[in-house]
Amino acid sequence: KIADFNISARAKSCLLRAGYSDIEDLQGISNDILLNIKNINLNCVSEIRNAIDSLQSMKTKEIAQGQIELNKLSIGE
């Protein structure tokens, strides 16, 4: 959820007002589209991109950890 991410109140409120509720909804969106959201500036776009990158990184780590656990189970550790 956008409300749970570590981005400024301005970025959160602009995104929520524009109808976005989940940071994943923004993954395929261009910077130009973000900049067309009322009151979004380049700093907000940078914050949003960092939040998206952070989400991707967390998901990658979770997937890798899940694969390690599956490997341990198949080996019998």
Disulfide bonds with the S-S distance in Angstrom:
none
